[in-house]
Each structure stands twice: as C-alpha cells, then as structure tokens.
Amino acid sequence: MKKNRNILIMVFFYIIGSAIAVSYLPWWGLGVIFALGGFLFVKPLWQELLLGLLLGAALWAGISFIMSAQNHHILYHRFVEGKILPLNPFLLTAILGGLHGLLGSLFGHMLGIYLKRS
C-alpha cells in the first residue's frame, strides 16, 4: 500500500510541477521538472526512463493540444491538409516530448547516483 502511495506522489509531482514550469518557463521547463523528479525520487533506471518517456509524451501532447485548441487548430489543419508532415502533428509532438522527458529523467537519475557516490 505504501508503494502505491509513493507512485501517486511521484505522478502528482510530475504533473503539477510540469504545469507550473511550462506556464512560467519556456519549453525546457518540462525537462527541469523531470530532472528534479529523477533526482528526488530515486528509482531503478528502467522505471525512471519509462516514467520520463510516457509522462513526457502525455504532458507534452496535452500542452500542445491545449495551445492548438486556443488557436482553433489553424496550424494543425494546415499541416494535415498540405501534407507537410508524414505523421499526425500531435503524435510527432508526443514523440519529441517523450524524448525530452526521458532525457530529463536520465539526467536527474545520473546526477543522484553521482552525488550519492561522492
């Protein structure tokens, strides 16, 4: 039961922290939060990478959807109708956000390991 509570605390930290960071910082705010989370919540590396990839993709795609909806999906329709991108723009954005979250989590995890050894 305690393990599930810790997982919920981590997920809420990432979601709330990312919402606050992206609203006040540029695009790299998500990576900062994921690095901080990887540093604070020490987990096995595979869990850190999986969490960074999945949550980063979900949060980044959600943020891009909200921004696109505020603009009435004008740019989205131009990309799709003009066949500029081979993929759905939201899928491409989710892939890039997942990589961003993954690298932030990896950096935080490695920094935690490095400082633990010193």
DSSP file (Angstrom, degrees, kcal/mol; ACC not computed):
  #  RESIDUE AA STRUCTURE BP1 BP2  ACC     N-H-->O    O-->H-N    N-H-->O    O-->H-N    TCO  KAPPA ALPHA  PHI   PSI    X-CA   Y-CA   Z-CA
    1    1 A M     >        0   0    0      0, 0.0     4,-1.6     0, 0.0     5,-0.1   0.000 360.0 360.0 360.0 -38.6    0.0    0.0    0.0
    2    2 A K  H  >  +     0   0    0      1,-0.2     4,-2.0     2,-0.2     5,-0.1   0.847 360.0  56.2 -65.6 -34.0    2.9    2.4    0.8
    3    3 A K  H  > S+     0   0    0      1,-0.2     4,-1.9     2,-0.2    -1,-0.2   0.901 106.2  49.6 -66.4 -40.8    4.4    1.7   -2.6
    4    4 A N  H  > S+     0   0    0      1,-0.2     4,-2.1     2,-0.2    -1,-0.2   0.871 109.0  53.0 -65.1 -36.5    1.2    2.8   -4.4
    5    5 A R  H  X S+     0   0    0     -4,-1.6     4,-2.2     1,-0.2    -1,-0.2   0.903 108.1  50.3 -65.2 -40.7    1.1    6.0   -2.3
    6    6 A N  H  X S+     0   0    0     -4,-2.0     4,-2.2     2,-0.2    -1,-0.2   0.877 109.0  51.8 -65.2 -37.4    4.7    6.8   -3.3
    7    7 A I  H  X S+     0   0    0     -4,-1.9     4,-2.5     2,-0.2    -1,-0.2   0.911 109.7  49.2 -65.3 -42.2    3.8    6.3   -7.0
    8    8 A L  H  X S+     0   0    0     -4,-2.1     4,-2.5     2,-0.2     5,-0.2   0.895 109.6  51.8 -64.2 -39.6    0.9    8.6   -6.7
    9    9 A I  H  X S+     0   0    0     -4,-2.2     4,-2.2     2,-0.2    -2,-0.2   0.915 111.3  48.1 -62.2 -42.6    3.0   11.3   -5.0
   10   10 A M  H  X S+     0   0    0     -4,-2.2     4,-2.5     2,-0.2    -2,-0.2   0.932 112.3  47.6 -63.3 -46.4    5.6   11.0   -7.9
   11   11 A V  H  X S+     0   0    0     -4,-2.5     4,-2.5     1,-0.2     5,-0.2   0.911 113.0  48.2 -64.6 -42.4    3.0   11.2  -10.6
   12   12 A F  H  X S+     0   0    0     -4,-2.5     4,-2.7     2,-0.2     5,-0.4   0.881 110.2  53.4 -65.0 -36.6    1.3   14.2   -9.0
   13   13 A F  H  X S+     0   0    0     -4,-2.2     4,-2.3    -5,-0.2     5,-0.3   0.937 111.7  45.0 -60.9 -46.0    4.7   15.9   -8.5
   14   14 A Y  H  X S+     0   0    0     -4,-2.5     4,-2.1     3,-0.2    -2,-0.2   0.918 117.2  43.8 -65.8 -42.9    5.4   15.5  -12.2
   15   15 A I  H  X S+     0   0    0     -4,-2.5     4,-2.1     2,-0.2    -2,-0.2   0.957 120.0  38.9 -69.8 -50.4    2.0   16.7  -13.4
   16   16 A I  H  X S+     0   0    0     -4,-2.7     4,-2.3     2,-0.2     5,-0.2   0.921 118.4  49.2 -67.1 -43.4    1.7   19.7  -11.1
   17   17 A G  H  X S+     0   0    0     -4,-2.3     4,-2.7    -5,-0.4    -1,-0.2   0.890 111.8  48.6 -63.1 -39.4    5.3   20.6  -11.4
   18   18 A S  H  X S+     0   0    0     -4,-2.1     4,-2.7    -5,-0.3     5,-0.3   0.893 110.0  51.6 -68.6 -39.1    5.2   20.4  -15.2
   19   19 A A  H  X S+     0   0    0     -4,-2.1     4,-1.3     2,-0.2    -2,-0.2   0.921 114.9  42.6 -63.1 -42.7    2.1   22.5  -15.4
   20   20 A I  H  X S+     0   0    0     -4,-2.3     4,-1.2     2,-0.2     5,-0.2   0.920 116.0  48.5 -68.9 -43.5    3.7   25.2  -13.2
   21   21 A A  H  X S+     0   0    0     -4,-2.7     4,-3.1     1,-0.2     3,-0.3   0.909 112.2  46.9 -65.9 -42.6    7.0   25.0  -15.0
   22   22 A V  H  < S+     0   0    0     -4,-2.7    -1,-0.2     1,-0.2    -2,-0.2   0.799 109.4  54.9 -72.3 -26.9    5.6   25.2  -18.5
   23   23 A S  H  < S+     0   0    0     -4,-1.3    -1,-0.2    -5,-0.3    -2,-0.2   0.788 123.8  24.6 -76.1 -24.7    3.3   28.1  -17.6
   24   24 A Y  H  < S+     0   0    0     -4,-1.2    -2,-0.2    -3,-0.3    -3,-0.2   0.675 121.7  49.8-111.0 -23.2    6.3   30.2  -16.3
   25   25 A L  S  < S-     0   0    0     -4,-3.1     5,-0.1    -5,-0.2     4,-0.0  -0.717  85.6-103.6-112.0 163.2    9.3   28.8  -18.2
   26   26 A P    >   -     0   0    0      0, 0.0     3,-2.1     0, 0.0     4,-0.2   0.130  64.3 -61.4 -68.5-163.5    9.9   28.2  -21.9
   27   27 A W  T >  S+     0   0    0      1,-0.3     3,-0.9     2,-0.1     4,-0.4   0.729 129.6  66.2 -58.2 -26.6    9.8   24.7  -23.4
   28   28 A W  T 3> S+     0   0    0      1,-0.2     4,-1.6     2,-0.2    -1,-0.3   0.509  75.2  89.3 -79.2  -1.5   12.7   23.4  -21.3
   29   29 A G  H <> S+     0   0    0     -3,-2.1     4,-1.9     1,-0.2    -1,-0.2   0.842  82.8  56.9 -61.6 -33.2   10.7   23.7  -18.1
   30   30 A L  H <> S+     0   0    0     -3,-0.9     4,-2.2    -4,-0.2    -1,-0.2   0.910 105.5  50.1 -64.4 -42.0    9.4   20.2  -18.6
   31   31 A G  H  > S+     0   0    0     -4,-0.4     4,-2.2     1,-0.2    -1,-0.2   0.860 108.0  53.7 -64.7 -35.6   13.0   18.8  -18.7
   32   32 A V  H  X S+     0   0    0     -4,-1.6     4,-2.5     2,-0.2    -1,-0.2   0.921 109.8  47.1 -65.2 -44.2   13.9   20.7  -15.5
   33   33 A I  H  X S+     0   0    0     -4,-1.9     4,-2.7     1,-0.2    -2,-0.2   0.909 112.8  48.8 -65.1 -41.8   10.9   19.2  -13.6
   34   34 A F  H  X S+     0   0    0     -4,-2.2     4,-2.4     2,-0.2    -1,-0.2   0.871 111.6  49.7 -67.8 -35.3   11.7   15.7  -14.8
   35   35 A A  H  X S+     0   0    0     -4,-2.2     4,-1.7     2,-0.2    -2,-0.2   0.910 112.4  47.9 -66.6 -41.6   15.4   16.1  -13.9
   36   36 A L  H  X S+     0   0    0     -4,-2.5     4,-2.5     2,-0.2    -2,-0.2   0.903 112.8  48.7 -64.7 -40.9   14.4   17.3  -10.4
   37   37 A G  H  X S+     0   0    0     -4,-2.7     4,-2.7     1,-0.2    -2,-0.2   0.894 110.3  50.7 -66.0 -39.7   12.0   14.3  -10.1
   38   38 A G  H  < S+     0   0    0     -4,-2.4     5,-0.2     1,-0.2    -1,-0.2   0.824 113.5  46.7 -65.9 -30.6   14.6   11.9  -11.2
   39   39 A F  H  < S+     0   0    0     -4,-1.7    -2,-0.2    -5,-0.1    -1,-0.2   0.890 118.5  39.2 -76.7 -41.2   17.0   13.4   -8.6
   40   40 A L  H  < S+     0   0    0     -4,-2.5     2,-1.0     1,-0.2    -2,-0.2   0.911 115.2  49.6 -77.6 -43.9   14.5   13.4   -5.7
   41   41 A F  S  < S-     0   0    0     -4,-2.7     2,-0.5    -5,-0.2    -1,-0.2  -0.763  79.0-159.0-102.1  90.6   12.7   10.1   -6.3
   42   42 A V        +     0   0    0     -2,-1.0    -3,-0.1    -3,-0.2    -4,-0.1  -0.573  26.7 153.5 -75.7 119.6   15.5    7.5   -6.7
   43   43 A K        -     0   0    0     -2,-0.5     5,-0.0    -5,-0.2    -2,-0.0  -0.799  52.9 -68.1-132.1 172.4   14.2    4.5   -8.6
   44   44 A P     >  -     0   0    0      0, 0.0     4,-2.0     0, 0.0     3,-0.4  -0.338  51.8-112.6 -60.7 152.9   15.7    1.9  -10.8
   45   45 A L  H  > S+     0   0    0      1,-0.2     4,-2.5     2,-0.2     5,-0.2   0.863 114.1  54.5 -60.6 -39.7   16.9    3.3  -14.1
   46   46 A W  H  > S+     0   0    0      1,-0.2     4,-2.2     2,-0.2    -1,-0.2   0.878 109.3  48.3 -66.0 -35.7   14.3    1.4  -16.3
   47   47 A Q  H  > S+     0   0    0     -3,-0.4     4,-2.5     2,-0.2    -1,-0.2   0.892 111.3  50.9 -68.2 -38.6   11.5    2.8  -14.2
   48   48 A E  H  X S+     0   0    0     -4,-2.0     4,-2.3     2,-0.2    -2,-0.2   0.921 112.8  45.1 -64.0 -44.2   12.9    6.3  -14.5
   49   49 A L  H  X S+     0   0    0     -4,-2.5     4,-2.4     2,-0.2    -2,-0.2   0.898 114.3  48.2 -68.6 -40.4   13.2    6.1  -18.2
   50   50 A L  H  X S+     0   0    0     -4,-2.2     4,-2.6    -5,-0.2     5,-0.3   0.919 113.3  47.4 -66.3 -43.2    9.8    4.6  -18.7
   51   51 A L  H  X S+     0   0    0     -4,-2.5     4,-2.2     1,-0.2     5,-0.5   0.908 113.2  48.8 -64.3 -42.0    8.2    7.2  -16.5
   52   52 A G  H  X S+     0   0    0     -4,-2.3     4,-1.5    -5,-0.2    50,-0.3   0.902 114.1  46.1 -64.2 -40.9   10.0   10.0  -18.3
   53   53 A L  H  X S+     0   0    0     -4,-2.4     4,-2.0    48,-0.2    -2,-0.2   0.952 118.8  38.4 -68.0 -50.2    9.1    8.7  -21.7
   54   54 A L  H  X S+     0   0    0     -4,-2.6     4,-2.3     2,-0.2     5,-0.2   0.938 121.5  41.2 -71.1 -47.6    5.4    8.1  -21.0
   55   55 A L  H  X S+     0   0    0     -4,-2.2     4,-2.8    -5,-0.3     5,-0.3   0.883 114.9  52.8 -69.1 -36.4    4.6   11.1  -18.8
   56   56 A G  H  X S+     0   0    0     -4,-1.5     4,-2.4    -5,-0.5     5,-0.2   0.920 111.5  46.1 -62.9 -43.3    6.7   13.4  -21.0
   57   57 A A  H  X S+     0   0    0     -4,-2.0     4,-2.2    -5,-0.2     5,-0.2   0.921 115.5  46.1 -65.2 -43.8    4.8   12.3  -24.1
   58   58 A A  H  X S+     0   0    0     -4,-2.3     4,-2.1     2,-0.2    -2,-0.2   0.928 116.5  43.5 -66.6 -45.0    1.4   12.6  -22.4
   59   59 A L  H  X S+     0   0    0     -4,-2.8     4,-2.5     2,-0.2     5,-0.2   0.918 115.3  47.9 -67.9 -42.7    2.1   16.0  -20.9
   60   60 A W  H  X S+     0   0    0     -4,-2.4     4,-2.3    -5,-0.3    -2,-0.2   0.904 113.7  47.2 -66.9 -40.7    3.7   17.5  -24.0
   61   61 A A  H  X S+     0   0    0     -4,-2.2     4,-2.2    -5,-0.2    -1,-0.2   0.891 112.7  50.5 -67.0 -38.4    0.9   16.3  -26.3
   62   62 A G  H  X S+     0   0    0     -4,-2.1     4,-2.2    -5,-0.2    -2,-0.2   0.911 111.0  47.8 -64.7 -42.5   -1.7   17.6  -23.8
   63   63 A I  H  X S+     0   0    0     -4,-2.5     4,-2.3     1,-0.2    -2,-0.2   0.911 112.7  48.8 -64.7 -42.2    0.0   21.0  -23.7
   64   64 A S  H  X S+     0   0    0     -4,-2.3     4,-2.3     1,-0.2    -1,-0.2   0.864 110.0  52.2 -67.7 -33.8    0.3   21.2  -27.5
   65   65 A F  H  X S+     0   0    0     -4,-2.2     4,-2.6     2,-0.2    -1,-0.2   0.911 109.3  49.3 -66.9 -40.7   -3.4   20.2  -27.8
   66   66 A I  H  X S+     0   0    0     -4,-2.2     4,-1.8     2,-0.2    -2,-0.2   0.925 113.0  46.9 -63.6 -43.8   -4.4   23.0  -25.4
   67   67 A M  H  X S+     0   0    0     -4,-2.3     4,-1.0     1,-0.2    -1,-0.2   0.888 113.3  49.0 -64.8 -38.3   -2.3   25.5  -27.3
   68   68 A S  H  <>S+     0   0    0     -4,-2.3     5,-3.3     1,-0.2     3,-0.4   0.885 109.0  52.4 -68.8 -37.9   -3.7   24.3  -30.6
   69   69 A A  H ><5S+     0   0    0     -4,-2.6     3,-1.4     1,-0.2    -1,-0.2   0.851 103.8  57.3 -66.7 -33.2   -7.3   24.5  -29.4
   70   70 A Q  H 3<5S+     0   0    0     -4,-1.8    -1,-0.2     1,-0.3    -2,-0.2   0.802 110.1  45.0 -65.9 -27.6   -6.7   28.1  -28.3
   71   71 A N  T ><5S-     0   0    0     -4,-1.0     3,-1.2    -3,-0.4    -1,-0.3   0.196 119.5-111.2 -98.8  15.0   -5.8   28.9  -31.9
   72   72 A H  T < 5 -     0   0    0     -3,-1.4    -3,-0.2     1,-0.2    -2,-0.1   0.801  60.4 -75.7  59.2  32.0   -8.8   26.9  -33.3
   73   73 A H  T 3><S+     0   0    0     -5,-3.3     4,-2.1    -6,-0.1    -1,-0.2   0.777  87.9 146.6  55.6  33.1   -6.4   24.2  -34.7
   74   74 A I  H <> S+     0   0    0     -3,-1.2     4,-1.8    -6,-0.3     5,-0.1   0.958  72.0  40.9 -64.0 -51.9   -5.4   26.5  -37.6
   75   75 A L  H  > S+     0   0    0      1,-0.2     4,-2.2     2,-0.2    -1,-0.2   0.876 112.7  56.1 -66.7 -37.0   -1.8   25.3  -37.8
   76   76 A Y  H  > S+     0   0    0      1,-0.2     4,-2.3     2,-0.2    -1,-0.2   0.935 108.4  47.1 -58.7 -47.5   -2.8   21.7  -37.3
   77   77 A H  H  X S+     0   0    0     -4,-2.1     4,-2.9     1,-0.2     5,-0.3   0.858 110.1  53.3 -66.0 -34.7   -5.2   21.8  -40.3
   78   78 A R  H  X S+     0   0    0     -4,-1.8     4,-2.0     2,-0.2     6,-0.2   0.901 110.3  47.2 -67.3 -39.1   -2.6   23.5  -42.5
   79   79 A F  H  <>S+     0   0    0     -4,-2.2     5,-1.7     2,-0.2     6,-0.7   0.917 117.2  42.7 -65.7 -42.8   -0.1   20.7  -41.7
   80   80 A V  H ><5S+     0   0    0     -4,-2.3     3,-0.6    -5,-0.2    -2,-0.2   0.925 117.8  43.7 -71.6 -45.7   -2.6   18.0  -42.3
   81   81 A E  H 3<5S+     0   0    0     -4,-2.9    -1,-0.2     1,-0.2    -2,-0.2   0.859 116.4  46.9 -70.3 -35.0   -4.2   19.5  -45.5
   82   82 A G  T 3<5S-     0   0    0     -4,-2.0    -1,-0.2    -5,-0.3    -2,-0.2   0.497 102.7-132.3 -84.3  -2.5   -0.8   20.5  -47.0
   83   83 A K  T < 5 +     0   0    0     -3,-0.6    -3,-0.2    -4,-0.4    -4,-0.1   0.879  57.4 145.0  51.9  42.6    0.7   17.0  -46.2
   84   84 A I      < +     0   0    0     -5,-1.7    -4,-0.1    -6,-0.2    -5,-0.1   0.890  60.7  45.6 -75.1 -41.1    3.7   18.8  -44.8
   85   85 A L  S    S-     0   0    0     -6,-0.7    -1,-0.1     2,-0.1    -2,-0.0  -0.838  71.1-145.3-105.4 140.8    4.3   16.2  -42.1
   86   86 A P  S    S+     0   0    0      0, 0.0     2,-0.2     0, 0.0    -1,-0.1   0.708  85.9  47.6 -74.5 -17.8    4.2   12.4  -42.7
   87   87 A L  S    S-     0   0    0      1,-0.1    -2,-0.1     2,-0.0    -3,-0.0  -0.684 104.2 -81.5-115.4 168.8    2.7   11.9  -39.2
   88   88 A N     >  -     0   0    0     -2,-0.2     4,-2.3     1,-0.1     3,-0.4  -0.548  42.3-129.4 -63.1 131.3   -0.1   13.4  -37.2
   89   89 A P  H  > S+     0   0    0      0, 0.0     4,-2.2     0, 0.0    -1,-0.1   0.845 107.8  52.4 -58.1 -34.1    1.4   16.6  -35.7
   90   90 A F  H  > S+     0   0    0      2,-0.2     4,-2.1     1,-0.2     5,-0.1   0.866 109.2  49.7 -70.5 -33.8    0.2   15.6  -32.2
   91   91 A L  H  > S+     0   0    0     -3,-0.4     4,-2.2     2,-0.2    -1,-0.2   0.916 111.7  48.3 -67.7 -42.8    1.9   12.2  -32.5
   92   92 A L  H  X S+     0   0    0     -4,-2.3     4,-2.1     1,-0.2    -2,-0.2   0.902 112.1  49.4 -63.1 -40.8    5.1   13.9  -33.6
   93   93 A T  H  X S+     0   0    0     -4,-2.2     4,-2.5    -5,-0.2    -1,-0.2   0.886 109.2  52.3 -64.9 -39.4    4.9   16.3  -30.7
   94   94 A A  H  X S+     0   0    0     -4,-2.1     4,-2.3     2,-0.2    -2,-0.2   0.887 108.4  51.1 -64.7 -38.7    4.3   13.5  -28.3
   95   95 A I  H  X S+     0   0    0     -4,-2.2     4,-2.0     2,-0.2    -2,-0.2   0.937 112.6  45.2 -63.7 -46.2    7.4   11.6  -29.5
   96   96 A L  H  X S+     0   0    0     -4,-2.1     4,-2.0     1,-0.2    -2,-0.2   0.889 113.6  49.7 -66.1 -38.8    9.5   14.7  -29.1
   97   97 A G  H  X S+     0   0    0     -4,-2.5     4,-2.6     2,-0.2    -1,-0.2   0.865 108.5  53.7 -66.5 -35.9    8.0   15.4  -25.6
   98   98 A G  H  X S+     0   0    0     -4,-2.3     4,-2.4   -42,-0.2    -2,-0.2   0.903 109.6  47.2 -64.6 -40.8    8.7   11.8  -24.6
   99   99 A L  H  X S+     0   0    0     -4,-2.0     4,-2.5     2,-0.2     5,-0.2   0.883 111.1  52.5 -66.6 -37.1   12.3   12.1  -25.6
  100  100 A H  H  X S+     0   0    0     -4,-2.0     4,-1.9     2,-0.2    -2,-0.2   0.932 112.8  43.6 -63.0 -47.0   12.5   15.4  -23.7
  101  101 A G  H  X S+     0   0    0     -4,-2.6     4,-2.4   -49,-0.2   -48,-0.2   0.874 112.5  53.7 -65.9 -38.0   11.1   13.9  -20.5
  102  102 A L  H  X S+     0   0    0     -4,-2.4     4,-2.4   -50,-0.3    -2,-0.2   0.925 110.2  45.7 -63.3 -45.8   13.3   10.8  -20.9
  103  103 A L  H  X S+     0   0    0     -4,-2.5     4,-2.3     2,-0.2    -1,-0.2   0.872 112.4  51.5 -68.3 -36.0   16.5   12.8  -21.2
  104  104 A G  H  X S+     0   0    0     -4,-1.9     4,-2.3    -5,-0.2    -2,-0.2   0.921 112.0  46.5 -64.2 -42.9   15.5   15.0  -18.2
  105  105 A S  H  X S+     0   0    0     -4,-2.4     4,-2.4     2,-0.2    -2,-0.2   0.894 111.6  51.6 -65.2 -40.3   14.8   11.9  -16.1
  106  106 A L  H  X S+     0   0    0     -4,-2.4     4,-2.5     2,-0.2     5,-0.2   0.913 110.1  49.1 -63.5 -43.0   18.1   10.3  -17.2
  107  107 A F  H  X S+     0   0    0     -4,-2.3     4,-2.4     1,-0.2    -2,-0.2   0.934 112.7  46.8 -62.4 -46.3   20.0   13.4  -16.2
  108  108 A G  H  X S+     0   0    0     -4,-2.3     4,-2.1     2,-0.2    -2,-0.2   0.888 113.0  49.5 -63.4 -39.2   18.3   13.6  -12.8
  109  109 A H  H  X S+     0   0    0     -4,-2.4     4,-2.1     2,-0.2    -2,-0.2   0.933 113.0  45.9 -65.2 -46.2   18.9    9.9  -12.1
  110  110 A M  H  X S+     0   0    0     -4,-2.5     4,-2.5     1,-0.2    -2,-0.2   0.867 111.3  52.7 -67.3 -35.3   22.6   10.1  -13.1
  111  111 A L  H  X S+     0   0    0     -4,-2.4     4,-2.5    -5,-0.2    -1,-0.2   0.903 109.0  50.5 -65.0 -40.4   23.1   13.2  -11.0
  112  112 A G  H  X S+     0   0    0     -4,-2.1     4,-1.6     2,-0.2    -2,-0.2   0.894 112.0  47.0 -63.1 -40.5   21.5   11.5   -8.0
  113  113 A I  H  X S+     0   0    0     -4,-2.1     4,-1.8     2,-0.2    -2,-0.2   0.911 112.6  50.1 -66.5 -42.0   23.8    8.5   -8.4
  114  114 A Y  H  X S+     0   0    0     -4,-2.5     4,-1.5     1,-0.2    -2,-0.2   0.921 113.3  44.3 -64.0 -44.6   26.9   10.7   -8.9
  115  115 A L  H  < S+     0   0    0     -4,-2.5    -1,-0.2     1,-0.2    -2,-0.2   0.787 109.5  56.9 -73.4 -25.7   26.1   12.8   -5.7
  116  116 A K  H  < S+     0   0    0     -4,-1.6    -1,-0.2    -5,-0.2    -2,-0.2   0.871 108.1  48.1 -70.0 -35.7   25.3    9.6   -3.7
  117  117 A R  H  <        0   0    0     -4,-1.8    -2,-0.2     1,-0.2    -1,-0.2   0.838 360.0 360.0 -72.0 -33.0   28.8    8.2   -4.5
  118  118 A S     <        0   0    0     -4,-1.5    -1,-0.2    -5,-0.1    -2,-0.2   0.495 360.0 360.0 -71.3 360.0   30.7   11.4   -3.6
